[in-house]
Amino acid sequence: MQENRDCHGCGICCRGSIIPLSDQDLSQLRSQRWDNHPNYRNGPTVVPIRAFSKKYRLAHRSDGSCVFLNEKGLCQIHVDFGYVAKPTICRVFPLQLIPRDKDVALTIRRSCPSAAMDLGRTIQDHLPAIERLVNEDRLSSKPVDAPMLKAGEHRDWKSTRLALDAASQLLLDERYPPVRRLVHVLQFADLLEKAKIKSMSHEKLEVLIQTLAEHVAEESKPFFEDRRQPSGLARVFFRQIAVEFARLHPEYRPHSKWSQRLRMMDTGWRVFRRRGLTPSMSPAFSRVAFDDLEQPLGQVDPSIDRPLARLIETQSASYLYAMADRQGWSVVDSLRNLAILFPVGLWLLRWASHGRAPLVEDMVNIVVALDRGQGFHSLNSSLHRWRLKIIGSHGVA
């Protein structure tokens, strides 16, 4: 699948991002002697990733931006020492290597607006730079274990790929619109979860997965013929998830710890009640009645949906959605998490464009937020996994 990207200097990746540092990165930063720089003498440039950790990350300012983001919106490391002097993740982003068993996938993270719009050079054009970093041991291409297929069931890569490839084919099947593809893959995940495959041979598993994939279109017809409203509990959980993603919007700015806690408490209460006005999140999301966000969005130009559909397609093709570092998550869980991105994205689009026609720019910023959720703790937790299962069994808003 073709992906494109070049940096257009928006600076969004320098705001609200956690940049862990390798030992090489840390040594390089210390050799640059930022403690002698007039703008960095009175504060740290790196901080521990967590309390008592021996691993470090780049420090943030109070507004969540990187300490090295200067007033012109440029990286001060890049300005003073050049591109190759930046930490590895900063040099690579939004490219990401995804090691598997016998191969490595190179994909593009769509938390970069340019990547979300597929603007710039092809991913093949970036390959030589990635290969150099691998040869310098700054990026790892070593094989990794296959993700758990479903709860409590580990299989080797040969068998796990059967499910990953079947899901990818369902999500890339252009005979159906995106919503139908998502229903198909959710039906596939549910049937796979219910199947008794623990002692099944690879050959029998291959036949089963092929059969499931071939019949999900027929099995999913009742979902479209008899559309039912989701339960109240499913709506609460769905809104909780959507609001958590809204916090990752590029225009969201954190506040002081106490005011942030109070705002989160107010947000939680409003989401639970499902009445009144939405919380005040950022300039991108005005305060509107929750009921207004339940109204159909209407006919939307396909160019507006495209960045959202591309996010799901590229994550599926590269296995990125299943290879995230989520402890205890299976392929089945990750498929549900991938599928929820589409309705959440449309719900946030209704919110962002309330009172006017939606714009491509609205969706691009929403896709940035959705992709950022890949590394957001509350959206990678066991609680979130449980919420997805409840939504799946009680309907999606």
C-alpha positions in Angstrom: 0.0 0.0 0.0 1.5 3.3 -1.1 2.1 5.9 1.6 3.6 9.4 1.3 5.0 12.0 3.6 7.4 14.9 3.9 7.8 17.4 6.8 5.9 20.7 6.2 7.1 22.3 9.5 3.8 22.4 11.4 5.4 21.6 14.7 2.5 19.4 15.9 4.9 16.4 16.6 6.8 18.7 19.0 3.7 19.3 21.1 2.3 16.7 23.5 4.6 13.9 22.3 6.7 11.7 24.6 10.2 11.3 23.1 12.1 8.5 24.9 15.9 8.6 24.5 18.2 5.8 23.8 21.6 5.7 25.4 23.1 7.0 22.1 20.6 9.9 22.1 21.3 10.8 25.7 25.1 10.8 25.1 24.7 12.9 22.0 22.5 15.5 23.8 25.0 15.8 26.7 27.8 16.3 24.3 26.0 19.3 22.9 26.3 21.0 26.3 22.9 22.6 26.5 23.6 23.6 30.1 25.9 26.3 28.6 23.1 27.6 26.3 21.5 30.8 27.7 17.9 29.5 27.1 18.5 26.1 28.8 20.7 26.9 31.9 17.8 27.1 34.3 15.8 24.0 33.5 16.3 20.4 32.4 16.4 19.3 28.8 15.8 15.7 29.7 13.8 14.1 32.5 13.2 10.5 33.7 10.4 8.7 31.8 8.9 7.9 35.2 9.9 8.2 38.9 13.2 6.4 39.7 13.5 5.3 36.1 17.0 5.1 34.5 15.5 5.8 31.1 15.0 9.4 30.0 12.9 11.5 27.6 13.0 15.0 26.3 11.6 17.5 28.8 8.4 19.5 28.2 7.4 23.0 28.9 4.2 23.7 30.9 2.1 23.8 27.7 3.2 20.3 26.8 5.5 21.4 24.0 9.1 20.0 23.7 11.7 22.1 25.5 13.6 22.4 22.3 10.8 23.9 20.2 11.8 27.5 19.8 9.7 30.6 19.3 9.9 30.3 15.5 8.4 26.8 15.6 11.7 25.1 14.8 13.8 22.5 16.7 16.7 24.2 18.4 18.8 21.0 18.2 18.3 21.1 14.4 19.1 24.8 14.2 22.3 24.6 16.2 23.7 21.2 15.2 21.8 19.9 12.2 19.3 17.2 11.4 21.5 14.2 12.3 22.1 15.6 15.8 18.4 15.1 16.8 17.2 12.1 18.8 16.5 9.1 16.7 12.7 9.2 17.1 12.7 12.8 16.0 14.7 11.9 12.9 12.5 9.0 12.1 9.0 10.3 12.9 6.4 9.7 11.5 8.1 6.6 9.9 7.9 3.5 12.0 9.5 0.1 11.6 7.4 -2.8 12.7 9.6 -5.9 13.2 7.7 -9.2 12.8 9.2 -12.7 12.3 11.1 -12.9 9.1 10.4 -9.4 7.7 10.0 -5.8 8.8 7.3 -3.5 7.7 7.9 0.2 7.3 4.8 2.4 7.7 3.9 6.0 8.4 2.2 7.2 11.6 -0.7 9.5 10.8 -0.3 11.6 13.9 1.6 13.8 11.4 -0.8 16.0 9.4 1.3 15.6 6.2 1.2 11.9 6.6 -2.5 11.9 7.3 -2.9 13.7 3.9 -0.3 11.5 2.1 1.6 14.6 1.1 5.2 14.3 0.0 7.7 11.6 -1.1 6.8 7.9 -1.2 7.8 5.7 1.7 10.3 4.0 -0.6 12.1 7.3 -0.9 12.6 7.3 2.9 13.9 3.7 3.0 17.7 4.5 2.6 17.6 6.7 5.7 15.9 4.1 7.7 18.4 1.4 6.6 21.3 3.7 7.7 19.7 4.0 11.2 19.3 0.2 11.4 22.9 -0.3 10.4 24.0 2.2 13.1 21.9 0.2 15.7 19.7 3.2 16.3 16.7 1.2 15.1 16.0 -2.4 15.7 14.9 -4.9 13.0 15.2 -8.0 15.2 12.3 -10.4 15.0 9.6 -10.2 17.8 7.1 -12.6 19.1 3.7 -12.8 17.5 0.9 -11.1 19.3 -1.6 -13.3 21.2 -4.3 -14.5 18.8 -7.1 -14.3 21.4 -7.3 -14.3 25.2 -5.0 -16.9 26.6 -4.0 -18.4 23.2 -0.6 -17.8 21.8 0.3 -19.2 18.3 3.4 -18.9 16.2 3.8 -16.3 13.5 2.8 -18.7 10.8 -0.7 -19.2 12.3 -1.1 -15.6 13.6 -0.5 -14.2 10.2 -3.5 -16.1 8.9 -5.8 -14.0 11.1 -3.9 -10.7 10.5 -3.9 -11.2 6.7 -7.6 -12.2 6.7 -8.5 -9.1 8.7 -6.4 -6.9 6.4 -8.2 -8.3 3.3 -11.6 -7.6 4.9 -10.6 -4.0 5.7 -9.2 -3.4 2.2 -12.1 -4.9 0.3 -13.2 -2.1 -2.0 -16.4 -3.9 -2.9 -17.8 -2.5 0.3 -17.9 1.0 1.9 -15.7 1.5 5.0 -18.6 1.0 7.5 -19.5 -2.4 6.1 -15.8 -3.4 6.1 -15.6 -2.6 9.8 -18.7 -4.6 10.6 -17.2 -7.5 8.7 -14.0 -7.4 10.6 -15.8 -7.1 13.9 -17.9 -10.1 13.0 -14.7 -12.0 12.1 -13.1 -11.1 15.4 -16.2 -12.2 17.4 -16.4 -15.5 15.5 -12.7 -16.1 16.0 -13.0 -15.4 19.7 -15.8 -18.0 20.0 -14.1 -20.7 18.0 -12.3 -23.5 19.8 -8.9 -23.4 18.2 -6.5 -24.2 21.1 -5.6 -27.7 19.9 -6.3 -27.0 16.2 -3.5 -27.6 13.8 -2.2 -24.9 11.5 -3.8 -26.5 8.5 -7.3 -26.7 10.2 -6.9 -23.2 11.5 -6.2 -22.0 8.0 -9.4 -23.6 6.7 -11.4 -22.1 9.6 -10.1 -18.5 9.1 -10.6 -18.7 5.4 -14.2 -19.9 6.0 -14.9 -17.2 8.5 -13.5 -14.5 6.2 -15.6 -15.7 3.3 -18.9 -15.8 5.2 -18.8 -12.6 7.3 -20.4 -10.5 4.6 -23.5 -12.8 4.8 -23.3 -13.1 8.6 -23.3 -9.3 8.9 -26.4 -8.6 6.9 -28.7 -8.6 10.0 -26.7 -5.7 11.4 -27.8 -3.5 8.5 -31.3 -4.9 8.1 -32.3 -4.5 11.7 -30.5 -1.4 13.1 -31.0 -1.0 16.8 -30.0 1.7 19.2 -27.0 0.9 21.4 -27.6 0.5 25.1 -27.1 3.3 27.5 -24.0 1.7 28.9 -22.5 1.4 25.4 -23.1 5.1 24.8 -21.4 6.1 28.0 -18.3 4.1 27.2 -18.3 5.3 23.6 -18.4 8.9 24.7 -15.7 8.3 27.3 -13.4 6.9 24.6 -14.3 9.8 22.2 -13.5 12.4 24.9 -10.2 10.8 25.7 -9.3 11.0 22.0 -10.4 14.7 22.0 -7.7 15.4 24.6 -5.1 14.3 22.0 -6.3 16.9 19.4 -3.4 19.1 18.2 -5.3 22.2 19.5 -5.7 20.8 23.0 -3.5 22.5 25.7 -3.0 21.1 29.2 -3.6 23.2 32.2 -2.2 23.2 35.7 -2.5 19.9 37.6 -5.4 21.0 39.9 -7.4 22.8 37.2 -6.8 19.8 34.9 -8.2 17.4 37.5 -11.2 19.5 38.1 -11.9 19.7 34.3 -11.5 16.0 34.0 -14.0 15.4 36.9 -16.4 17.8 35.2 -15.9 16.0 31.8 -16.4 12.6 33.4 -19.7 13.7 35.0 -21.0 15.3 31.8 -20.2 12.2 29.8 -21.8 9.9 32.4 -25.1 12.0 32.6 -25.3 12.1 28.7 -27.3 15.3 29.1 -26.5 19.0 28.8 -23.5 20.5 27.1 -20.3 18.8 26.1 -17.2 19.7 28.2 -14.9 22.6 27.2 -12.0 20.7 25.6 -10.2 23.0 23.2 -10.8 25.7 20.6 -11.5 22.9 18.1 -14.5 21.7 20.1 -17.2 24.2 21.0 -19.7 23.4 23.8 -22.8 21.8 22.2 -25.6 19.7 23.5 -24.8 16.0 23.6 -28.1 15.3 21.8 -26.9 17.3 18.8 -24.0 15.0 18.4 -26.4 12.1 18.0 -27.9 13.6 14.8 -26.8 12.2 11.5 -23.9 14.0 9.9 -25.5 13.8 6.4 -23.8 13.4 3.1 -20.1 14.2 3.5 -17.6 14.8 0.7 -15.5 11.6 0.2 -12.3 13.7 0.5 -13.2 14.4 4.2 -13.6 10.7 5.1 -10.5 9.7 3.2 -7.9 10.5 5.9 -9.9 8.4 8.4 -10.3 5.5 6.1 -6.6 5.6 5.2 -5.6 5.5 8.9 -7.5 2.2 9.3 -6.2 0.8 6.0 -2.6 1.5 6.6 -2.6 0.3 10.2 -4.2 -3.0 9.0 -1.8 -3.5 6.1 1.3 -3.0 8.3 -0.1 -4.9 11.4 0.7 -1.7 13.4 -2.6 -1.9 15.3 -1.8 -5.4 16.6 1.9 -4.7 17.3 1.5 -1.8 19.8 2.9 -2.4 23.2 -0.4 -3.2 25.0 0.1 -5.8 27.7 -2.4 -8.6 27.7 -4.0 -7.5 24.4 -4.8 -10.1 21.7 -5.3 -9.7 17.9 -9.1 -9.9 18.6 -8.9 -7.0 21.1 -6.8 -5.0 18.7 -9.2 -5.4 15.9 -12.0 -4.0 18.1 -9.8 -1.1 19.0 -9.0 -0.4 15.3 -12.7 -0.6 14.4 -13.7 1.9 17.0 -11.6 4.6 15.4 -14.1 5.1 12.6 -17.2 5.9 14.6 -15.2 7.9 17.1 -13.7 9.9 14.2 -17.1 10.7 12.8 -18.5 11.6 16.2 -15.6 14.0 16.8 -16.1 15.4 13.3 -19.7 16.2 14.2 -18.4 17.9 17.3 -15.6 19.9 15.6 -17.9 21.1 12.7 -21.0 21.8 14.7 -23.0 24.6 13.1 -21.0 24.5 9.8 -20.0 22.2 7.0 -17.1 19.9 8.0 -13.7 20.5 6.4 -10.8 18.2 5.4 -8.7 20.0 8.0 -11.1 19.0 10.7 -10.7 15.4 9.9 -6.9 15.6 9.5 -6.6 17.0 13.0 -9.0 14.2 14.3 -6.8 11.6 12.6 -3.8 13.1 14.3 -5.6 12.6 17.7 -6.7 9.0 16.8 -3.2 8.0 15.8 -1.8 9.5 19.0 -4.1 7.2 21.0 -1.8 4.3 20.0 0.6 5.4 22.8 -1.9 7.0 25.3 -2.0 5.0 28.5 -5.7 5.1 29.2 -6.4 3.9 25.6 -4.1 1.0 26.0 -5.3 -0.3 29.4 -7.2 -3.4 30.4 -10.1 -1.1 31.3 -10.2 0.2 27.7 -10.1 -3.4 26.4 -13.1 -4.2 28.6 -15.0 -1.1 27.4 -14.5 -2.2 23.8 -15.9 -5.6 24.5 -19.0 -4.1 26.2 -19.5 -1.7 23.3 -19.2 -4.6 20.9 -21.8 -6.7 22.7 -24.3 -3.8 23.3 -23.9 -1.8 20.1 -22.0 1.2 19.0 -23.2 4.8 19.0 
